[in-house]
């Protein structure tokens, strides 16, 4: 298929094609070098690394989007040649294949070459260190970066995350699911510095408590800052109280969805829902049980009288809601 379309091909997306071999992408080695701007191969971890590197080198002058799984030092060294890259996604890279030193060279070269990434996905990267995050936070990327996914990088400590929070202040999407180093202070810094932040996933960050959001509520009380947050995933935060969930939903006008996660007690979630709707003659919130106990806000046009506060509302099912951006909890199979 690639071979027949290679004269006009500009984008290749073979994500989740787990059985593909290197043979499937070899035609990219002979297609014109001025065409391919996007190459997405999530889940395709069986490709020959040298062939992958050769493909990247061939199209390095034009590639803008590159998303790969299980890469090694050979491939990361090839990616350094992509000067126009603005969207980089790497996932599931073990430290036996992708070394810390190769990552250090990579981020240092990106900084020197003034590559301005807007989207970075570094999910489950064993060799990622705090120093790498500091390099990102002190480079040109600190102003260009709007989307950061650093989920499941369990070796990152609190200082590295704090550097990002103070440097990358134009973030709109922040995904930190299952990060052991995420602290209350780090979340306070992100909220305080990233005024354009719309989507945040902190599911599984078990150190977080109500204190992570206290400065946010104080800011709202004093009208010191406009909050843009629209979606928030707090799945698995056992230390977060129902009272804080209630306050976040009622006091942040922009907040449309808050995911409690599949492990949250449904009765407790419904008590929160009742408290949210108790002072209104119309239902403003509903629980979407098929989306992992996500409390969603109805638009004004879809609000219904509070006659029946059941779990499912017809109007809620008709509501066109924004899908939360992280796959950390939304990607779970339905039981």
C-alpha beads as a LAMMPS data file, in Angstrom:
LAMMPS data file: protein, C-alpha beads

335 atoms
334 bonds

1 atom types
1 bond types

-500.0 500.0 xlo xhi
-500.0 500.0 ylo yhi
-500.0 500.0 zlo zhi

Masses

1 110.0

Atoms # bond

1 1 1 0.000 0.000 0.000
2 1 1 2.817 2.412 0.861
3 1 1 4.645 1.447 -2.321
4 1 1 1.691 2.264 -4.577
5 1 1 1.053 5.643 -2.922
6 1 1 4.605 6.764 -2.313
7 1 1 4.644 9.402 -5.062
8 1 1 2.012 11.461 -3.246
9 1 1 2.231 10.150 0.324
10 1 1 2.719 12.807 3.021
11 1 1 1.524 11.007 6.158
12 1 1 1.785 7.426 7.424
13 1 1 -0.143 6.172 10.461
14 1 1 0.140 2.455 11.226
15 1 1 -0.569 2.684 14.958
16 1 1 -1.463 -0.533 16.771
17 1 1 -0.552 -2.691 13.764
18 1 1 1.348 -4.957 16.116
19 1 1 2.209 -7.684 13.617
20 1 1 3.832 -5.457 11.013
21 1 1 7.396 -6.261 10.024
22 1 1 10.119 -4.036 8.635
23 1 1 9.087 -5.051 5.113
24 1 1 5.916 -2.931 5.411
25 1 1 7.827 0.344 5.766
26 1 1 10.775 -0.300 3.459
27 1 1 9.117 1.618 0.565
28 1 1 9.650 4.772 2.643
29 1 1 13.357 4.408 1.900
30 1 1 12.826 5.034 -1.805
31 1 1 9.993 7.553 -1.861
32 1 1 10.849 11.238 -2.512
33 1 1 12.597 12.820 0.471
34 1 1 10.586 16.057 0.349
35 1 1 7.112 14.586 1.044
36 1 1 6.761 12.732 4.340
37 1 1 5.787 15.116 7.145
38 1 1 4.195 12.669 9.599
39 1 1 5.155 9.125 10.629
40 1 1 3.154 7.426 13.397
41 1 1 4.074 3.856 14.365
42 1 1 2.750 3.437 17.917
43 1 1 2.676 -0.243 18.794
44 1 1 4.985 -1.235 15.949
45 1 1 7.926 -2.351 18.042
46 1 1 9.163 -5.103 15.742
47 1 1 10.800 -2.855 13.152
48 1 1 14.511 -3.089 12.406
49 1 1 16.147 -0.137 14.156
50 1 1 18.647 0.619 11.401
51 1 1 15.917 0.692 8.739
52 1 1 13.890 3.006 10.975
53 1 1 16.899 5.272 11.431
54 1 1 17.562 5.329 7.675
55 1 1 13.935 6.295 7.000
56 1 1 14.119 9.118 9.533
57 1 1 17.395 10.389 8.088
58 1 1 15.979 10.332 4.555
59 1 1 12.995 12.477 5.519
60 1 1 14.656 14.524 8.268
61 1 1 14.436 17.819 6.372
62 1 1 10.635 17.694 6.209
63 1 1 9.390 15.490 9.089
64 1 1 7.256 17.422 11.580
65 1 1 5.497 14.623 13.461
66 1 1 7.142 11.422 14.691
67 1 1 5.522 8.960 17.097
68 1 1 7.248 5.657 17.869
69 1 1 7.271 2.718 20.293
70 1 1 10.210 0.841 21.850
71 1 1 13.025 2.756 20.200
72 1 1 16.760 2.488 20.919
73 1 1 19.859 4.698 20.785
74 1 1 20.236 4.282 17.019
75 1 1 16.772 5.692 16.373
76 1 1 16.979 8.555 18.885
77 1 1 20.272 9.643 17.316
78 1 1 18.535 9.744 13.923
79 1 1 15.669 11.853 15.264
80 1 1 18.173 14.585 16.185
81 1 1 18.483 15.362 12.469
82 1 1 14.811 16.426 12.221
83 1 1 15.148 20.201 12.536
84 1 1 11.482 20.925 11.704
85 1 1 10.052 18.485 14.225
86 1 1 7.220 19.932 16.332
87 1 1 5.392 16.781 17.489
88 1 1 7.375 13.971 19.136
89 1 1 5.892 10.885 20.766
90 1 1 7.937 8.102 22.365
91 1 1 6.508 5.284 24.470
92 1 1 7.516 2.089 26.258
93 1 1 11.296 2.440 25.975
94 1 1 13.375 0.318 28.338
95 1 1 16.696 1.537 29.686
96 1 1 18.423 -1.469 28.117
97 1 1 17.516 -0.195 24.626
98 1 1 17.300 3.581 25.081
99 1 1 20.110 4.785 27.320
100 1 1 20.233 7.826 29.552
101 1 1 23.298 9.132 27.709
102 1 1 21.535 8.927 24.331
103 1 1 18.576 10.871 25.718
104 1 1 20.963 13.459 27.129
105 1 1 22.601 13.928 23.722
106 1 1 19.183 14.146 22.112
107 1 1 17.727 16.864 24.331
108 1 1 20.999 18.812 24.343
109 1 1 21.086 18.842 20.540
110 1 1 17.416 19.838 20.330
111 1 1 18.178 22.777 22.580
112 1 1 21.253 23.832 20.570
113 1 1 19.383 23.560 17.269
114 1 1 16.485 25.586 18.715
115 1 1 13.923 22.967 17.731
116 1 1 10.562 24.204 18.965
117 1 1 8.432 21.219 19.872
118 1 1 4.780 21.956 20.573
119 1 1 3.772 18.396 21.509
120 1 1 5.861 15.934 23.528
121 1 1 4.725 12.485 24.616
122 1 1 7.229 10.608 26.782
123 1 1 5.198 7.727 28.178
124 1 1 6.922 4.952 30.130
125 1 1 10.498 5.977 29.289
126 1 1 12.807 4.276 31.808
127 1 1 15.876 6.441 31.135
128 1 1 14.125 9.807 31.388
129 1 1 15.710 11.840 34.194
130 1 1 15.172 15.103 36.032
131 1 1 18.110 16.622 34.157
132 1 1 16.391 15.916 30.837
133 1 1 13.322 17.776 32.069
134 1 1 15.491 20.675 33.168
135 1 1 16.980 20.860 29.661
136 1 1 13.462 21.040 28.204
137 1 1 12.399 23.699 30.700
138 1 1 15.419 25.888 29.920
139 1 1 15.349 25.546 26.109
140 1 1 13.245 27.238 23.416
141 1 1 10.697 24.489 23.961
142 1 1 9.617 26.115 27.208
143 1 1 7.614 28.698 25.252
144 1 1 6.491 26.531 22.323
145 1 1 5.308 23.504 24.307
146 1 1 1.508 23.269 24.640
147 1 1 1.035 19.501 25.091
148 1 1 3.089 17.393 27.515
149 1 1 2.424 13.727 28.268
150 1 1 4.900 12.266 30.731
151 1 1 2.767 9.463 32.138
152 1 1 4.199 6.357 33.756
153 1 1 7.793 7.629 33.950
154 1 1 8.212 6.366 37.480
155 1 1 11.853 7.341 37.989
156 1 1 11.213 11.075 37.754
157 1 1 11.515 12.897 41.071
158 1 1 9.727 16.014 42.294
159 1 1 12.474 18.540 41.331
160 1 1 12.293 17.593 37.646
161 1 1 8.538 18.052 37.524
162 1 1 8.846 21.385 39.316
163 1 1 11.319 22.617 36.680
164 1 1 8.724 21.928 34.004
165 1 1 6.060 23.699 36.042
166 1 1 8.124 26.875 36.295
167 1 1 9.544 26.794 32.758
168 1 1 6.813 25.515 30.424
169 1 1 4.140 28.075 31.195
170 1 1 2.184 27.874 27.916
171 1 1 0.969 24.320 28.469
172 1 1 -2.636 23.588 27.544
173 1 1 -2.572 19.811 28.096
174 1 1 -0.666 18.143 30.943
175 1 1 -0.762 14.360 31.406
176 1 1 1.142 13.026 34.421
177 1 1 -0.695 9.767 35.084
178 1 1 0.964 7.363 37.517
179 1 1 3.935 9.592 38.253
180 1 1 5.427 8.768 41.620
181 1 1 7.219 12.124 41.788
182 1 1 4.152 14.345 41.442
183 1 1 3.650 16.285 44.674
184 1 1 1.154 18.846 45.938
185 1 1 3.731 21.577 45.400
186 1 1 4.289 20.550 41.760
187 1 1 0.569 20.745 40.968
188 1 1 0.360 24.103 42.729
189 1 1 3.196 25.357 40.517
190 1 1 1.543 24.124 37.321
191 1 1 -1.778 25.723 38.233
192 1 1 -0.115 28.942 39.330
193 1 1 2.147 29.296 36.282
194 1 1 0.247 27.668 33.398
195 1 1 -2.729 29.968 32.990
196 1 1 -3.769 28.399 29.666
197 1 1 -3.982 24.870 31.080
198 1 1 -7.194 23.199 29.854
199 1 1 -6.650 19.457 30.315
200 1 1 -4.900 17.793 33.243
201 1 1 -4.547 14.096 34.057
202 1 1 -3.011 13.347 37.447
203 1 1 -4.588 9.921 37.874
204 1 1 -2.617 7.506 40.007
205 1 1 -0.411 10.231 41.544
206 1 1 -0.972 8.895 45.026
207 1 1 0.934 11.568 46.938
208 1 1 -1.647 14.205 46.033
209 1 1 -4.109 15.509 48.612
210 1 1 -6.559 18.400 48.892
211 1 1 -3.574 20.685 49.494
212 1 1 -2.650 20.464 45.803
213 1 1 -5.708 22.575 44.980
214 1 1 -5.905 24.970 47.952
215 1 1 -4.005 27.801 46.182
216 1 1 -6.307 27.398 43.183
217 1 1 -9.406 27.909 45.323
218 1 1 -7.794 30.885 47.057
219 1 1 -7.015 32.419 43.664
220 1 1 -10.639 31.997 42.612
221 1 1 -11.839 33.611 45.829
222 1 1 -9.614 36.649 45.280
223 1 1 -10.268 36.873 41.507
224 1 1 -6.510 36.986 40.960
225 1 1 -6.370 34.723 37.911
226 1 1 -8.634 33.422 35.166
227 1 1 -8.783 29.612 35.192
228 1 1 -9.086 27.768 31.856
229 1 1 -9.234 24.177 33.158
230 1 1 -11.877 22.131 31.292
231 1 1 -11.083 18.474 32.053
232 1 1 -9.478 16.919 35.121
233 1 1 -8.699 13.265 35.858
234 1 1 -8.222 12.476 39.556
235 1 1 -8.728 8.729 39.274
236 1 1 -6.956 6.790 42.003
237 1 1 -6.267 9.773 44.275
238 1 1 -7.317 8.121 47.523
239 1 1 -6.337 11.141 49.634
240 1 1 -8.556 13.579 47.712
241 1 1 -11.755 14.301 49.622
242 1 1 -15.285 14.412 48.259
243 1 1 -15.520 17.951 49.567
244 1 1 -12.623 19.029 47.343
245 1 1 -14.198 17.331 44.312
246 1 1 -17.400 19.260 45.025
247 1 1 -15.549 22.569 45.342
248 1 1 -13.599 22.051 42.120
249 1 1 -16.774 21.368 40.154
250 1 1 -18.777 24.235 41.604
251 1 1 -16.128 26.936 41.743
252 1 1 -14.248 26.418 38.467
253 1 1 -16.719 27.685 35.888
254 1 1 -14.687 26.373 32.962
255 1 1 -14.493 22.789 34.303
256 1 1 -16.653 20.493 32.155
257 1 1 -15.514 17.040 33.255
258 1 1 -13.923 15.479 36.308
259 1 1 -13.076 11.771 36.186
260 1 1 -13.194 9.908 39.500
261 1 1 -12.139 6.546 38.046
262 1 1 -13.501 3.015 38.137
263 1 1 -12.327 2.368 41.698
264 1 1 -14.305 5.292 43.152
265 1 1 -17.255 4.326 45.329
266 1 1 -20.376 4.947 43.244
267 1 1 -22.510 5.781 46.267
268 1 1 -19.992 8.440 47.314
269 1 1 -19.977 9.786 43.765
270 1 1 -23.763 10.056 43.765
271 1 1 -23.669 11.944 47.068
272 1 1 -21.343 14.458 45.403
273 1 1 -23.742 14.649 42.462
274 1 1 -26.717 15.311 44.731
275 1 1 -24.817 18.075 46.498
276 1 1 -23.918 19.621 43.136
277 1 1 -27.523 19.744 41.979
278 1 1 -29.336 20.370 45.268
279 1 1 -29.541 24.172 45.047
280 1 1 -30.821 24.372 41.487
281 1 1 -34.192 23.764 39.900
282 1 1 -32.376 22.158 36.984
283 1 1 -29.851 19.337 36.787
284 1 1 -26.423 20.780 35.991
285 1 1 -24.225 17.684 36.445
286 1 1 -24.492 13.968 35.739
287 1 1 -22.335 10.865 36.218
288 1 1 -21.278 8.999 33.105
289 1 1 -20.679 5.474 34.428
290 1 1 -19.560 4.213 31.023
291 1 1 -16.690 6.711 31.086
292 1 1 -15.247 5.584 34.391
293 1 1 -17.409 7.653 36.733
294 1 1 -16.848 10.971 35.056
295 1 1 -18.914 13.819 36.481
296 1 1 -19.826 16.046 33.557
297 1 1 -21.466 19.424 33.340
298 1 1 -24.489 19.850 31.094
299 1 1 -24.669 22.831 28.795
300 1 1 -27.432 25.340 29.501
301 1 1 -29.478 24.101 26.546
302 1 1 -29.444 20.483 27.757
303 1 1 -30.288 20.995 31.422
304 1 1 -33.434 19.281 32.633
305 1 1 -35.698 19.750 35.690
306 1 1 -34.476 17.971 38.809
307 1 1 -37.351 15.491 38.979
308 1 1 -35.225 12.384 38.755
309 1 1 -31.598 12.517 39.819
310 1 1 -30.720 9.041 38.545
311 1 1 -27.340 8.016 37.311
312 1 1 -28.234 8.347 33.653
313 1 1 -30.059 11.246 32.044
314 1 1 -31.451 11.268 28.527
315 1 1 -30.230 14.808 28.091
316 1 1 -26.808 13.802 29.347
317 1 1 -26.546 11.065 26.772
318 1 1 -27.345 13.576 24.066
319 1 1 -24.774 16.052 25.313
320 1 1 -21.769 16.599 23.053
321 1 1 -18.950 16.474 25.581
322 1 1 -15.203 16.772 25.110
323 1 1 -13.342 13.496 25.495
324 1 1 -10.661 13.682 28.150
325 1 1 -7.291 13.439 26.445
326 1 1 -5.405 10.760 28.353
327 1 1 -5.561 7.069 27.577
328 1 1 -4.355 6.100 31.048
329 1 1 -7.867 5.381 32.329
330 1 1 -10.132 5.916 29.325
331 1 1 -8.332 3.202 27.403
332 1 1 -9.335 0.478 29.875
333 1 1 -11.566 -2.235 28.363
334 1 1 -15.167 -2.279 29.495
335 1 1 -15.863 -5.228 31.796

Bonds

1 1 1 2
2 1 2 3
3 1 3 4
4 1 4 5
5 1 5 6
6 1 6 7
7 1 7 8
8 1 8 9
9 1 9 10
10 1 10 11
11 1 11 12
12 1 12 13
13 1 13 14
14 1 14 15
15 1 15 16
16 1 16 17
17 1 17 18
18 1 18 19
19 1 19 20
20 1 20 21
21 1 21 22
22 1 22 23
23 1 23 24
24 1 24 25
25 1 25 26
26 1 26 27
27 1 27 28
28 1 28 29
29 1 29 30
30 1 30 31
31 1 31 32
32 1 32 33
33 1 33 34
34 1 34 35
35 1 35 36
36 1 36 37
37 1 37 38
38 1 38 39
39 1 39 40
40 1 40 41
41 1 41 42
42 1 42 43
43 1 43 44
44 1 44 45
45 1 45 46
46 1 46 47
47 1 47 48
48 1 48 49
49 1 49 50
50 1 50 51
51 1 51 52
52 1 52 53
53 1 53 54
54 1 54 55
55 1 55 56
56 1 56 57
57 1 57 58
58 1 58 59
59 1 59 60
60 1 60 61
61 1 61 62
62 1 62 63
63 1 63 64
64 1 64 65
65 1 65 66
66 1 66 67
67 1 67 68
68 1 68 69
69 1 69 70
70 1 70 71
71 1 71 72
72 1 72 73
73 1 73 74
74 1 74 75
75 1 75 76
76 1 76 77
77 1 77 78
78 1 78 79
79 1 79 80
80 1 80 81
81 1 81 82
82 1 82 83
83 1 83 84
84 1 84 85
85 1 85 86
86 1 86 87
87 1 87 88
88 1 88 89
89 1 89 90
90 1 90 91
91 1 91 92
92 1 92 93
93 1 93 94
94 1 94 95
95 1 95 96
96 1 96 97
97 1 97 98
98 1 98 99
99 1 99 100
100 1 100 101
101 1 101 102
102 1 102 103
103 1 103 104
104 1 104 105
105 1 105 106
106 1 106 107
107 1 107 108
108 1 108 109
109 1 109 110
110 1 110 111
111 1 111 112
112 1 112 113
113 1 113 114
114 1 114 115
115 1 115 116
116 1 116 117
117 1 117 118
118 1 118 119
119 1 119 120
120 1 120 121
121 1 121 122
122 1 122 123
123 1 123 124
124 1 124 125
125 1 125 126
126 1 126 127
127 1 127 128
128 1 128 129
129 1 129 130
130 1 130 131
131 1 131 132
132 1 132 133
133 1 133 134
134 1 134 135
135 1 135 136
136 1 136 137
137 1 137 138
138 1 138 139
139 1 139 140
140 1 140 141
141 1 141 142
142 1 142 143
143 1 143 144
144 1 144 145
145 1 145 146
146 1 146 147
147 1 147 148
148 1 148 149
149 1 149 150
150 1 150 151
151 1 151 152
152 1 152 153
153 1 153 154
154 1 154 155
155 1 155 156
156 1 156 157
157 1 157 158
158 1 158 159
159 1 159 160
160 1 160 161
161 1 161 162
162 1 162 163
163 1 163 164
164 1 164 165
165 1 165 166
166 1 166 167
167 1 167 168
168 1 168 169
169 1 169 170
170 1 170 171
171 1 171 172
172 1 172 173
173 1 173 174
174 1 174 175
175 1 175 176
176 1 176 177
177 1 177 178
178 1 178 179
179 1 179 180
180 1 180 181
181 1 181 182
182 1 182 183
183 1 183 184
184 1 184 185
185 1 185 186
186 1 186 187
187 1 187 188
188 1 188 189
189 1 189 190
190 1 190 191
191 1 191 192
192 1 192 193
193 1 193 194
194 1 194 195
195 1 195 196
196 1 196 197
197 1 197 198
198 1 198 199
199 1 199 200
200 1 200 201
201 1 201 202
202 1 202 203
203 1 203 204
204 1 204 205
205 1 205 206
206 1 206 207
207 1 207 208
208 1 208 209
209 1 209 210
210 1 210 211
211 1 211 212
212 1 212 213
213 1 213 214
214 1 214 215
215 1 215 216
216 1 216 217
217 1 217 218
218 1 218 219
219 1 219 220
220 1 220 221
221 1 221 222
222 1 222 223
223 1 223 224
224 1 224 225
225 1 225 226
226 1 226 227
227 1 227 228
228 1 228 229
229 1 229 230
230 1 230 231
231 1 231 232
232 1 232 233
233 1 233 234
234 1 234 235
235 1 235 236
236 1 236 237
237 1 237 238
238 1 238 239
239 1 239 240
240 1 240 241
241 1 241 242
242 1 242 243
243 1 243 244
244 1 244 245
245 1 245 246
246 1 246 247
247 1 247 248
248 1 248 249
249 1 249 250
250 1 250 251
251 1 251 252
252 1 252 253
253 1 253 254
254 1 254 255
255 1 255 256
256 1 256 257
257 1 257 258
258 1 258 259
259 1 259 260
260 1 260 261
261 1 261 262
262 1 262 263
263 1 263 264
264 1 264 265
265 1 265 266
266 1 266 267
267 1 267 268
268 1 268 269
269 1 269 270
270 1 270 271
271 1 271 272
272 1 272 273
273 1 273 274
274 1 274 275
275 1 275 276
276 1 276 277
277 1 277 278
278 1 278 279
279 1 279 280
280 1 280 281
281 1 281 282
282 1 282 283
283 1 283 284
284 1 284 285
285 1 285 286
286 1 286 287
287 1 287 288
288 1 288 289
289 1 289 290
290 1 290 291
291 1 291 292
292 1 292 293
293 1 293 294
294 1 294 295
295 1 295 296
296 1 296 297
297 1 297 298
298 1 298 299
299 1 299 300
300 1 300 301
301 1 301 302
302 1 302 303
303 1 303 304
304 1 304 305
305 1 305 306
306 1 306 307
307 1 307 308
308 1 308 309
309 1 309 310
310 1 310 311
311 1 311 312
312 1 312 313
313 1 313 314
314 1 314 315
315 1 315 316
316 1 316 317
317 1 317 318
318 1 318 319
319 1 319 320
320 1 320 321
321 1 321 322
322 1 322 323
323 1 323 324
324 1 324 325
325 1 325 326
326 1 326 327
327 1 327 328
328 1 328 329
329 1 329 330
330 1 330 331
331 1 331 332
332 1 332 333
333 1 333 334
334 1 334 335
